[in-house]
Amino acid sequence: MKQLFALAAGAVVVVVGAAHVRSAAPSVVIVSLQRVASQSDAGKRANQQLEALRQERGRELQAKQKELEDLVRQLVKGDTPPADRDRMSQEEARRRTELQQLTVQAQTDFQNAQLRLNTEIRTQLAPILADIAKRSGVDVVLNADTIAWAAPGTDTTNEVVQRLNAPKQ
C-alpha cells in the first residue's frame, strides 16, 4: 500500500511539474497586425503609397465631376438652341457613364494596390513570426486585433516591429 501511495504521489508530482513547465511559456503568442502596419517602416511606406494613390484618383474623379456639373449647369440655363441641347444631353450621359467607370476603376486599383502591399508585408512577416513561434515553443501566432483577451507576455508586436525595421543583412 505504501508503495502504491508513493507511486501515485510521484505521478502527481510529475504531472504537476510538467503542467508547471508547460504553463511557464505561453501556449500561443499574439501580434497586432494593425500596430505592425502603423509602426513598421514597411507598413508606413505601404500606407503612404495607398494614400498617394487615393489622393491621385480622388483628384481625377473630382475633375471629372466638375466637368459634368458644368455641363449640367449649361443645360439647365435653357438658353441653348435645341440642336446643341441634344448634343449636350448626349455628352452629359457619356460623361456620367465615364465618371461611374472611373470610380469603379479607382476602387479596383486601390483594392489591388492594397492587396499587393499586404502580400508584400506578410511575406516579410512570415519568417519573423515563424522564428518567434519556434523560439517560444508555440504552434500558433494569433492576430491580437481580433482577440478579446490575452495573457500579459503573449504579445510579440514590439519584437516583430523591431525585426521588420532592422536593416537587412
C-alpha positions in Angstrom: 0.0 0.0 0.0 2.9 2.4 0.9 4.5 1.6 -2.5 1.3 2.3 -4.3 0.8 5.6 -2.4 4.4 6.6 -3.1 4.0 5.8 -6.8 0.8 7.8 -7.0 2.3 10.7 -5.2 5.3 10.6 -7.6 3.0 10.5 -10.6 1.1 13.6 -9.3 4.4 15.4 -8.8 5.5 14.6 -12.3 2.1 15.7 -13.8 2.1 18.9 -11.7 5.7 19.6 -12.6 5.0 19.1 -16.3 2.0 21.3 -16.1 4.1 24.0 -14.4 6.8 23.8 -17.1 4.2 24.0 -19.8 2.5 27.0 -18.2 5.8 28.8 -17.9 5.7 29.6 -21.6 2.7 30.9 -23.4 0.8 28.4 -25.4 0.2 31.0 -28.1 1.7 34.3 -28.9 -0.1 37.3 -30.4 0.9 40.1 -32.7 -1.1 43.2 -33.5 -1.0 43.4 -37.3 -2.6 46.8 -37.1 0.3 48.1 -35.0 2.8 46.4 -37.3 1.2 48.3 -40.2 1.2 51.6 -38.4 4.6 51.3 -36.7 6.9 49.4 -39.0 8.8 51.2 -41.8 7.3 48.8 -44.4 3.7 49.5 -43.1 4.3 53.2 -43.1 5.6 53.1 -46.7 2.6 51.0 -47.8 0.2 53.4 -46.1 1.9 56.3 -47.8 1.6 54.6 -51.2 -2.1 53.9 -50.6 -2.8 57.5 -49.5 -1.0 58.9 -52.6 -3.0 56.6 -54.9 -6.2 57.6 -53.1 -5.4 61.3 -53.5 -4.4 61.0 -57.1 -7.6 59.1 -58.0 -9.7 61.5 -55.9 -8.3 64.5 -57.8 -9.1 62.8 -61.2 -12.6 62.0 -60.1 -13.2 65.5 -58.7 -12.1 67.0 -62.1 -14.5 64.7 -64.0 -17.3 65.5 -61.5 -16.7 69.2 -62.0 -16.8 68.9 -65.8 -20.1 67.0 -65.5 -21.5 69.6 -63.2 -20.5 72.5 -65.5 -22.2 70.7 -68.4 -25.4 70.2 -66.4 -25.4 73.9 -65.4 -25.2 74.8 -69.2 -28.2 72.5 -69.9 -30.2 74.0 -67.0 -29.8 77.6 -68.3 -32.3 77.0 -71.0 -30.8 79.5 -73.5 -29.1 76.8 -75.6 -30.5 76.0 -79.1 -32.3 72.7 -79.4 -29.7 71.1 -81.6 -26.9 72.0 -79.1 -29.2 70.9 -76.2 -29.5 67.3 -77.7 -25.7 67.2 -78.3 -25.1 68.4 -74.7 -27.6 65.9 -73.3 -25.7 63.1 -75.0 -22.4 64.5 -73.8 -23.8 64.5 -70.2 -24.9 60.9 -70.4 -21.4 59.9 -71.8 -19.6 61.8 -69.1 -21.8 60.4 -66.4 -21.0 56.9 -67.6 -17.3 57.8 -67.8 -17.4 59.1 -64.2 -19.0 55.9 -63.0 -16.5 53.7 -64.8 -13.6 55.8 -63.5 -15.0 55.5 -59.9 -15.2 51.7 -60.3 -11.7 51.6 -61.8 -10.3 53.8 -59.0 -11.8 51.4 -56.3 -10.4 48.4 -58.1 -7.0 49.9 -58.4 -6.9 50.9 -54.7 -8.0 47.4 -53.7 -5.4 45.7 -55.9 -2.7 48.0 -54.5 -3.8 47.3 -51.0 -3.8 43.5 -51.7 -0.3 43.7 -53.3 1.1 45.7 -50.4 -0.5 43.4 -47.8 1.0 40.4 -49.5 4.5 42.0 -49.6 4.3 42.8 -45.9 3.0 39.3 -45.0 5.9 37.8 -47.0 8.3 39.8 -44.8 6.4 38.9 -41.6 6.2 35.1 -42.2 9.8 34.3 -41.4 9.9 36.6 -38.4 6.7 35.1 -37.0 7.9 31.6 -37.7 11.1 32.3 -35.8 9.3 33.8 -32.8 6.9 30.9 -32.7 9.7 28.4 -32.8 11.7 30.2 -30.2 8.6 30.5 -27.9 7.6 26.9 -28.5 4.2 27.6 -29.8 2.3 26.4 -32.8 0.0 29.4 -33.3 0.5 33.1 -33.7 -2.8 35.0 -33.5 -3.7 38.5 -34.6 -4.1 40.5 -31.4 -6.5 42.9 -33.1 -9.3 40.2 -33.1 -8.7 38.7 -29.7 -10.9 39.6 -26.8 -8.3 38.9 -24.2 -4.7 37.6 -23.9 -2.4 37.0 -21.0 0.3 39.5 -20.4 3.5 38.4 -22.0 1.9 36.8 -25.1 2.1 40.0 -27.3 5.2 39.9 -29.5 4.3 43.0 -31.6 7.2 45.1 -30.4 9.7 42.5 -31.3 8.1 42.0 -34.7 8.2 45.7 -35.5 11.8 45.9 -34.4 12.8 43.0 -36.5 10.9 44.2 -39.5 12.5 47.6 -39.2 16.0 46.2 -38.7 18.5 46.7 -41.5 18.6 43.7 -43.8 21.8 41.8 -43.6 
